[in-house]
Amino acid sequence: MEVPFARPYFTGDEGAALADVVAGGWVSQGPRVAAFERAFAARVGAPDAVAVSSCTSALHLALYVSGVEPGDEVIVPSLSFIATANSVWQCGATPVFADVDPLTYNLDPAAVERAITERTRVIMPVHQLGLPADMDPILALAAERGLTVVEDAACAVGAEYRSQRIGSLGPLACFSLHPRKVITTGEGGMIAVHDPDVATRLRRLRQHAMDVSDLARHSARDVVIEHYPERGFNARMTDMQATLGLCQLELLDEILEARRRLAERYTAGLAEAPHVDPPYEPAYARRTWQSYAVRLRPGAPIDRLELMHRLLRDGVATRRGVMAIHREVAYAGFHAGLPNTETADREVLMLPLFPGLSDDQQDYVLERLATHVVALAA
Ligand SMILES: Cc1ncc(COP(=O)(O)O)c(C=O)c1O
């Protein structure tokens, strides 16, 4: 049996919606992007949302409008996709890696506090794999020390922290719409924004800081000469992507429900499994289950990489857990001594999970996993 690792979820109606956009001729950033932004903001509980070309661009622009400059420091987890740190580097600033909580694998607020220096400007918690970070202590710490919080919510569209939607906490939360995420536009990102002036600036910055949008100029009845009050970037989303995004938003509840059901089935199936721990579930969170990550306990009779190889030979695609950025050559020398990060980097692997994964496929994954771990234990 073949079990892919992930697959985006479409109904089949998306093609017709996209064909309409192409037939209408407005394929770059225009009315559909504006409609997608409104729908997205309403869904995540933010006053506004600004669409961009990726979550990496979203993070970069969110840091930029937070005033992050060369010489500044931004506190991030090392246990994250490398884009988290790269967005800091794109501002010319320095990522400072803080350790994660050993159970949630999200930023440990006490480690964040220890990492603060006089150069710190922003704390960037990551809601890793769609599990919200423990935001209350992080927001309290930021308020106390005069720092801004920019959330890396790449995997957290639809997640909740203590019954508050991720996106509603403010001031800036950045989401990914890559196909590996909860909903997708092919490539794309969204910034949930609480300050209207910041939203206006973000909308300019994403198109070279031009002070008039293509849509406004196109709709004007007079000649419009644009101006550039500052330097900007090109991080535009297209109307084709936004159309796909609008279709996906309508499926979000169904996608979240399917993911939750599959995750619960995995957790039940792993209850008796030797050497493998299901993901920790803090009471404060309603997560998206963007991925299902298990921990291979120390002392397990099989090495994680060997287990992944064996599962792949059986047709089951897995991935290592979240990477540790500071262990990559690109960030060599940045930090050592992140014990919880390094343990997670060694022990965690992710099992296939996507809407459309059948119960038979899932049972096969569980059976193969148990067979390899137990067979070697015997
Ligand atoms: C935690 C995290 N941050 C940022 C990103 C970057 O997202 P994008 O590919 O949309 O730029 C990802 C994507 O994998 C991610 O997992």
The ligand as an SDF file (V2000), in Angstrom:
LIG
                    3D

 16 16  0  0  0  0  0  0  0  0999 V2000
    6.9810   27.6990   10.9230 C   0  0  0  0  0  0  0  0  0  0  0  0
    7.0870   28.1770    9.5010 C   0  0  0  0  0  0  0  0  0  0  0  0
    7.3690   29.4520    9.2580 N   0  0  0  0  0  0  0  0  0  0  0  0
    7.4580   29.9310    7.9980 C   0  0  0  0  0  0  0  0  0  0  0  0
    7.2610   29.1130    6.9170 C   0  0  0  0  0  0  0  0  0  0  0  0
    7.4050   29.6730    5.5330 C   0  0  0  0  0  0  0  0  0  0  0  0
    6.2100   29.6420    4.8000 O   0  0  0  0  0  0  0  0  0  0  0  0
    6.2000   29.9450    3.2410 P   0  0  0  0  0  0  0  0  0  0  0  0
    6.6500   28.7150    2.5410 O   0  0  0  0  0  0  0  0  0  0  0  0
    4.7640   30.2840    2.9360 O   0  0  0  0  0  0  0  0  0  0  0  0
    7.1030   31.0990    2.9990 O   0  0  0  0  0  0  0  0  0  0  0  0
    6.9620   27.7660    7.1150 C   0  0  0  0  0  0  0  0  0  0  0  0
    6.7730   26.8600    5.9690 C   0  0  0  0  0  0  0  0  0  0  0  0
    7.0670   25.6930    5.9990 O   0  0  0  0  0  0  0  0  0  0  0  0
    6.8780   27.2800    8.4480 C   0  0  0  0  0  0  0  0  0  0  0  0
    6.6030   25.9850    8.7040 O   0  0  0  0  0  0  0  0  0  0  0  0
  1  2  1  0
  2  3  1  0
  2 15  2  0
  3  4  2  0
  4  5  1  0
  5  6  1  0
  5 12  2  0
  6  7  1  0
  7  8  1  0
  8  9  2  0
  8 10  1  0
  8 11  1  0
 12 13  1  0
 12 15  1  0
 13 14  2  0
 15 16  1  0
M  END
$$$$
